[in-house]
Amino acid sequence: MVDSRLRTIDPPFVALGPSGVAVRDRLKELTAEDEKVLRVVGDLLGSLAGKDLKARAAAGLDHDSDQWAERKRALTGRSSSRWAGSITKATHDQWALARRCQLAHIQSLQRGIDMIVRRLSLPVGAKGSKGSPGGYRSRQEWFAKSRRLHLLQDRLERERVDRETGRVRVVRGGRKLLRNRHNLQAAQLTEAQWRVRWEAERWFLQANGESGKRYGNETIRVSPDGEVSIKLPAPLAGLANRPGGRYVLAARVSFPHRGEQWRDRVGANRAVAYRIHEDAIRRRWYLTASWTIPPIQTVPLETARAGGLIGVDTNADHLAAWRLDEHGNPVGQPRRFGYDLSGSADHRDAQVRHAIIRLLHWAARRRMSIAIEDLDFAAEKTREKHGHKKPFRKLISGMPTSKLRARLVSMAAELGITVVAVDPAYTSRWGAQHWQKPLTSKNRKTTRHHAAAVAIGRRALGHPIRRRTAPPPHDQSDRAGHRTVQADGGTPGREGPRPRIPGARTRCADAGCGENARNQDAQHRSGRPAEHRSWQQDSPPLSLEERSRSRSRSPG
């Protein structure tokens, strides 16, 4: 019987490839004059970007193309037409991102309110189920949560009003860095150090690409040999060291990663966008190049399943993987690709990329696709559901699910490896229930995560996660009881043809038994014609029966 409380499982699908490429290289050997010019240009354009963002936020939902053109005309006189286009485009993208974050915050507040209301309605100390928590543990906690409920309701009302009116709250430079200004001692910064970081984050030095223009960008131009030149804004034209109001940097770039692709684009004058930024902590300058690529043609799901695939379970400190054949059976030994998510963001990102590339190289050697969960912990991170389980909330909050999935899909596309995304519902629970113990032996200890990888792979292949157990130990009768797991009535092919069993006859089975379970006429069942039937004499005709009776009545 199927549990009605289980949610519907979404079918697996082939993940789409990346739509763009971004590469970065360091601007080495910059002179003091180069850094001065970059700071002056970035400060001027950053102030213009801040004013433009203020104007866009004030317009709200009433903004239209005419206001966009008016904003661009106002910026053109103080910079240039191309710089104004880059600023207005970046402002629009930043406002749209703030709107998406605002909607996600509203949904998070609503989930927290619903959870508090549900737990407040339960008696104090009531036990919860496996899927949802019970009542609060004490009257003091119940009272504190009732006060928090009113606080969240006020926040939700304010956010909904802002969304209806089109108002967003955006901090150029980052809200986290802004808050550090009020607590410099905890951030281990001096006021001068904070000011340097704050100004570097608020600079604006990025330009959109233009197809058909020289080297794909007229504002920040990078030649195939790595020479970087910048078209200075009109008020700073006096700082130019080249004709036409351009300034050429002493540093050159080469883009070791995807350098050939970048040179092919700039050689053909195809659009490439550039961004110059400074790492204020290390005092280093970088140049990032980005461009769009045509959508990668994904293979059909049946093609990705052919020959089996590799199931991958994502965890807080490693990727658990196991190879499965096309029938859903684990093959070989499980693999573990660890990473360390402590330290800085760059260190965490490098750890994730290193684990992914090892996984991809293993899949490339086997020429197999990869199945991974389509994870989203948005509903699980709320403090209202796991308030007293702080380590658990910290664990799931630290898992880089979105970044890992995006990097996996992007890096797999470069190697021609298909990624199949599956619904993550119950994979860990059912994997441990059906596969952890059978796959454990004296020489191999199967973890819960590797069992979940098998469950993920079977779901991607279209097979049910549960497995059929062995028949009773004595024989195939019901002497020792039925099998612990039987095929469901709706399972297709459960009464289909059985394969012929080769070998000599034994006492419990003849050679070639079970050729066709669907053909009921070939089986020994009552009411069915069969090759071997018990013999029974037919009744005599009625004429013969009457003749024998008359002879018995006649006198001797």
N, C-alpha and C positions, 0 to 999 in steps of 0.2 A: 504494500500500500504506500503510495507516494505522500509524503508529508506536505500538507497544504500550506504550511508556514514557510516553505522554501520559496525563494523568489525565482522568477523566470531567468534561465540562463541564456544570455545573448550568444548568437552564433559567432564562430571565429571569422576573422577577416584578415586580408593581407594589408599591412601597414603601408601608407603612402610614403614615397621617398621625399627628400628635402627639396625645397623650392629655391634655395639660394646658397651661396658660398661666401665665406668670409675668411680672409687670411691676414696675418699680422707680421710685421717685421719692425725691428728696433731702428730708430734713427740715431746712428752712432756718429761720433766725431762732429757733433754740432758745435759751432763757435758760440762765444758769448753774445755776439751780435745776432746770430740766428735765434737763440733762445729769447732774447729781448724782443725781437720782431714777433715771434710766435705768441708771446705773452700779451703784447700790446694788441695784436689783431684778435686774439681770443677774448681779451677783456672787452674790446669794443663790440664785437659781434655777440658776446654773451649778454651784455647790457641790452642790446636790441632784441635778443631772443626773450629776455625776461619781460620786457615791455609788451612784446607781441603776445606772449602767453597770458599776460594780464588782460589784454584786450580780447583775446579769444575766450577766456573764462568768463569775462563780463557779458559777452554775447549770449552764452548759454545755448539753449535749443533754437534760438531765433537766428543763428548764424547761417548765412547762405553764401553762394558764390560771389555775389556782389561785395559783401563785406570782406571776403577773402582777397579779392582784387584790390580793395581799398587798403587793406593792411599791407599788401605787397608794394603798392605804390608809395606808401609812407616810409617803408624801409629802403626802397630803391635809392632815394636821394641821399641817404646816409651811409649806403654801402655800395651795392651794385644790383643789377637785376637778378643775376644768378645767385648771389648771396641771399637776397631777399626771398627767392624761391625756395632755397634750402631751409631758411629759418621758418617760413610759414608752413612748409611741409612737416618739419620736425615738431612744430607747435601743435599742428593738427593731430599727429600721431601720439603725442604726449597727452593731449586732452582725451583722445579716444581710449588710450590705455587707462587713464584715471577713471573713465566711465566704466570700463570692464571691472576694474578693481573695486569700484563702488558697488556694483551689482553683486560681486562675490562676497563683499563684506555684509551686505544686506541678507544674503542667503545664510551666511554663517551666524549672524545674530538671530535669524528666525529659527535655525536649528537649535541654538542654545536655549531660546525661550521655550520652544516646544518640549525639550528635554526637561527643563526645570519644572514646567507645569505638570508634566507627567509624573515626575518623582515626588512633587509636592502633594499630588493627589493620593499617593500610596501611604499606608501607615508607616510610622517611624520604625525602622529596623526590618521592614519587609524585604525578603530575599528576591533577587532578580533572576531572570532567566539567562541562558547563555548568550542571547543576542542583545539584551538590554538590561541596564542596571535596575535595582529595586529602589525602595525608599531610602531616605537619608538615615544615617546611623544614629543620630541623636537629635533632641529637640533644639539644641543650640545650632547645629548645622542646618536644620530645617528653617530656623528663623533667619540665619545669615543668607540662605539661598532665596528666601522670600524677599529680602531686601534687594538682593542682586537682580531678581526678576524685574523689579521696578526700574532699576538702573538700565538694564538691557532694553526694556521696552521704550524708555526715553531715547536711548541711542538709536534704536530702530526707527522711531518716529522722525527723528531729526534727519537720518540718512534718507528716508523715503521722501521727505519734503525736498531735500537737496536734489535728489534724482528727478523728481517731477519738475523742478524749476531749472534743471540743467547745470546746477552748481557743483563744481569739483574743487578739491583741495589738493594742490600740487606744490611741492617744494623743489625748486631747482637746486640741485646739489645733494639731495637726499635728506629725508627726515631724520635718519639715524645720526648723520653728521651734525645736523642742526641741534639735536638734543644733547650731543656731546659738549656743545658750547656752554651749557648750563651746569655741567659736571665734569670739568676738565681733569680733576684729580682722579676720578674713577676711570676715565679714558686714557690716563697717563699721557696727557698732552699739555703743552704750554699754549698760551694764547697765540703766540707767533706760529707755532706748528699747526694749530687748528686753522688759523687764517690762511696759511699756504694751501692746505688741503681744500678748504672751502672755496677759494678762488679757482683752484685748478678744476674742481668739479663743475663750476658754473661757466667755464669758458665754452665757447662755441667755435669749433674749427672742423666743420664737415661740409661736404659738397656732394650733391647728387650727380650721377653720371648722365652723359648725353651721347647717344649714338650718332655717329656721323661727324662729331667734333674730333679734333686732333687728340689722339690717345684716349678717347672716350670720356674726357672731362676737361672743361675749359677753365674751371675755377682752381682746382688742385690738380695739376698735371704731373704725371709720372711717366717718363719715357721708358722704353724697353730696357735701356741700359741702367735704369735706377735713379735718374736725376729727378728731383722733386722741386717743383716751382709752384708758387702761390700767386694768384691774382689779388692784389691788395685792394681793400675797400677805398673808395674815393677819398675820404679824409686822411688816409695814411699813404697816399701815393708817393709822398716824398721819401719814403723808406725803401723804394724799389732800387734794386741793383741790376736790373735788366730793362730793356726798352718795353714799352707798353704797360708800365705799372706792375711788373711782375718781380717777385723776389725768389731767387734760387737758393736753396739750402746747400750747405757744404756736405751734408750726409747723403749717402746713396742707399737704396734698398734693393733687395734681390728676391725676397719671398721664397725661402727654401722649400716651403710646403706649397704645392700647386703653382710653382713658379712658371712652369711651361704653359699651363692654362691661362695664367694672367698675361704672359707675354703674347700669346696668341690673340687675346681679346684686344689689348692695347695696340697691337700691330695692325689689327683690322678696324681700329677706331670704333670699337663697340663699347657701350656704356659701362663704366666702372665707378662706383661711389667710393670716396675716401673720407677717413676721419683721422685727425691728428690729436693726440691726447697725451698728457703727462702723468706718470706715476709719481705723485708727490712724495711718497714714502721712500722710494728708491732713487728719486731724482733722475728718472729716465723718460725719454720721449719715444712714442710708438706711432706707427702709421698702419691703419687697418684698411684693407681694400675689400670690397664686397660687390657681388653682382648676382643677378638672377640666372637661373638655369631652367631649361624646359622641363616639364614634369616627366619623371622617369616612368616608363611603361612597366607597371607591375604585372607579374605573372599570375595566371588564374590560381585559385586556391587548390584545385585538384593537382595542378602541376607542382605546387610547393609541397604537397603531401606525398608525392610520388617518391618511393624509396625511403620513406621515413623522415624524421627530423630530430632536432635536439630541443628538449624541453628545458627551460631556464626558470628558476625560482629566484626572485629578487629578495635580498635580505639586508639587514642593517650593515653588515660587514663583509659580505661575500655574495657571489653568484653561484648557486648550486645548479649543476647541469647534468643531464643524462641523455644518452642517445637512445632513440626508439626506432624500431623498424616500422614498415608500413602497416603491420598488424597491431601496433601498439605495445610490443614487447620490449622491455629494456635490453639493450645490447652492450656488452663490455662493462667497464667500470665507471662509476660516477666521477665527475670532475668538480673541483672547487676553485673558484677564482676570487681571491680575497682582495679587499681594499680597506684603507684606513681613512675614515671621515673626520678625523680630528685635525686641528690646525687651521690654517688660513683657507680661504676659498680657492685660491690657486692650487694649493696642495691637494685639496679634496677633489678638484676637477681633474688633476693629473692622475690621481689614484683611480678614479672612475674610468678614465680613458685607457689606462694601462690594463685594467681588468677586462674591459670590453675588447680590446685588440687581441688579447690572448684567447678570449672566447671565439672571436671571429676567425682567427687563424686555425683554431681547432675545427671549426665548422667548415672552413674552406678546404682543409685537407680531406674531410669526409664528403665534401660536395653536398652538403645538406642545408636545409632551411633551419631557422631558429623560431621557436615558439616562446612567447613571453606574455606575462599578464598585462592587461590594460589597467594598471593600478591608478587609483585616485583616493587619497586618504583625506579628502576635504571633510567628510562627515565624521571621520574617526578622530580628528585632531582636537575637537572641541573639548574644553575643560569640564563642560557640564556632564559629559558622558563618562569620562574617566578622571574625575577631579582628584580622587585620592590615589590614583595610579600615576604619579608623576613620572617615574622612570619609563613607564610604557608610553605615555604621551611624548616624552622626549625621544624615545626610540623611533616611533613612527614619524615624528616631525623631522628627524634627522635623515630619513631615507630619501635620497635624491631621485624620486620616481620619475618626475617629469624630465629632469635633465638627463637621467640615464636612458630613458626611452628615446628621447630626441637624439642623443649622441649615438645610440645603438643603431637607429634607423639610418642616420646620416653616414656613419662609418660602414655599415653593411652595404649601403648602395654603392660605395666605391669599390667594394670587393665582389659585387654581383650576388650578394646573399639576400635571400628573401626573408622577411620578418613577418611572422603570423601572430597577431594579437588575439588573445582569448579573454573571456570573462573570468575574473579572479575569484568568483564566488565558490566557497567551500573547497578550494583546491588543497589547501593545507590539511583540513580536517579529513577529507575523504582520501587523500593520498596517504596519510598516516594510518587510516583505518584499514585500507585495502592493500597497501603495497609495502609499508615499512617492515612488517614482520616477515612476509614471504621473501623479501629481498635481503634479509639479514642472514648471514651464515657465520661459520667459525672464523673465516678469513676476511669477512667484510661486515662492518657495522653500518647499516643504512640509517642515516639521520632523517629526521622529519622533513627537512628541507629538500633532500634528494627524493623522498617519496612524493613531495609536492611537485617536483620537477617532472616526475613520471605522470602525475595527474594532469599537469598542464600540457604535456606532449600528447597524451591520449585525447584530451579535449580538442586540441588543434587538429588531430587526425580524424576527428569525427567519431571516435569510439567512446563508449561510456567509461567512466573512471573505474567503477568497480570491476572486479575480476571474478571469474568462475573458479570455485575451489575444486579440489580433487574429489573423485567419487568416494563412497564409503570404503573403509579399509578391507572388508571381507570380499565383496564382489560388487556387481552393479545393481543388486537388489536393494530393498529398503530395510535390510536386516539391521543395519547400524544407523538408520535414519536418513532423511533426505539430505541433499547437499545444502550447505549453509547459504549459498547464494545461487539462485536460479534466474534464468533469463525471464524478463518481464513479458507479459502477454503481448505487448505492443512492439517487442523487439523484432525487426524484420529478419527473416531467415532462420528463425529458431527451429522451424520444422523443415528446413531445407536439406539438400543432399548432404549426407555424411561422406567423408572421404573413405576410400577403401583402405582397410588396415592390412598391410602385407604381413606375411609370415605364416608359419605352420599352425594347424589347429591346436587349440588347447582345451582344457576341460570347461573353461568359462566362456570361450568365444571361438567360433569357427573362423577359418581364414576367409577374409573378404566380407565380414559381417557388416551390417549397417550400410548397404550400398545406397539405399534411397528411403529415407524416412517419410518423404512426402507421398510416395506411392503406397497408399494403404492396402492396395490389393496384393502387394508383395509381402505382407506381413501375416502372421498367424493370429488372426483375430476372429472372434465370432461374428458371423454375418458377412464375412468377406471371403471371396474365393481365394484359395491359396494352392500352392503346389502340393502340399501334404495336408490331407484332410482325413478325419476318421471315417471308416466305411460304414454305411447303413443301407439295409435292403429296402427297396422301394415297395410301396403297397401294390398288390395285384390288381388287374383291371376288374371292373364291376361284373362283366360277363362271366369271367372265370369264377368269381365268387358265387354267383347265382347257380351256375352249373354244379358246383361242388355241393351246394345245399340240397338241390333236387335229388342228387344221387344218394345222399345220406337218408332221405325220407322214403325212397322206394323200398318195397319189401325184398328181402334177401332172396 
